[in-house]
Amino acid sequence: MKLTRGKITELVNEPGCEHNHSHAGQPNKKACKQQAQPGAAQGGCAFDGASIALVPITDAAHLVHGPIACSGNSWGSRGSLSSGPVTYKTGFTTDLTEND
């Protein structure tokens, strides 16, 4: 997939982010206007930082202690090279929640 400037803008827009909307005529916060730096961690949780380190390790099974959605979302947003077509997507989660 070729990324165009319009597609990148669409992907960076996070409508659910409270900082991405103006409040009572105030402009958007500066943090939402900053462009991501290549190679920098952009997530808001510890799992995102860990997945930045884990996902490039291919042809291995990853066991993640956390919610199932966190593990599944990381595979679709970060690419990795592999010796097989789906081997890099082998991951398991304990589906650990705040109540466990």
N, C-alpha and C positions, 0 to 999 in steps of 0.2 A: 504494500500500500504506500503510495506516494503521499507525503505530508505536505500540504500547502499551508500558506500562512492562515487562511480562513479555517482550515481543519484544526490547526494548532490552537487558534483562538477559541474555537468551539470546545476543544478538549480541556483547555486550561480554565474555562469558565465553570465555576462551581456555584450554581444558583442556590444550593442549600446552605452556603456559607453566610453567616450573619454579617460578616464584614464585607461581603460582595454587594451589598445593597446600601443605598444612601438612606440616612435616617433624618427625618424632619428637615430636608433641604441640605443636610451636611453631605459633603462629598465622600466617596468611598475611602476606606482607610488605605494608607500607603502600602501596607503589607500585601494587599490584594492586587496592587498595580505592579509590583516588582516581578520581573521575569525570572524564571527558574534558572539557576546556574547549572550547566552540564556537569553531571557527576555528583551533584549535591543531593543529599537526602531531602525530600520535599514532604514527607508524610508527617502526620501529627501524633503518631503513637510509636511505642517501642517496637511493635511488631513490624511496622513498615521499615524501620531501620534494619531489623533483623532479616527481613525478606530481601532487602537490597544486597545483603551479604550471602544469603542462602540460594536464591534463585539461579545465580550463575553457576552454582555447583550442580552439574548435570550428571545423568546416569546414576542417580542415587535416590533413595527414598528419604523424604524429609518428614520428620515427626514434629508437629507443632502443638504446643499446649496452649490452646486458646479457642475462641469461637470458630465454628466451621466457616462462616462467611469471610473471616479475615484470611484464612488460608486459601480459599477458592479465589478471592479477588486478586491476590498477588500474581497468580499464574497468567491471568489475562492481560496484565498491564506491563509486564517485564519480559523481554525476550531472552532466550538462551539458545546456544548451539548445543546439539546433541548428536549422538551416533544413531539415533532412531527418531521416527516421526513424533512419538508421544512420550518417549522415555523421560524427557525433562519435566514432564507434568506429574510425576509420581510423588504424591504427598499424602500424608495422613494427619488427622487432627483429633485431639481428645475431646473436642467440643466443650472445653472448659468454660464455665460461666462464672459470674461474680458470686453465685450462690453455692458453688462447689467448694 
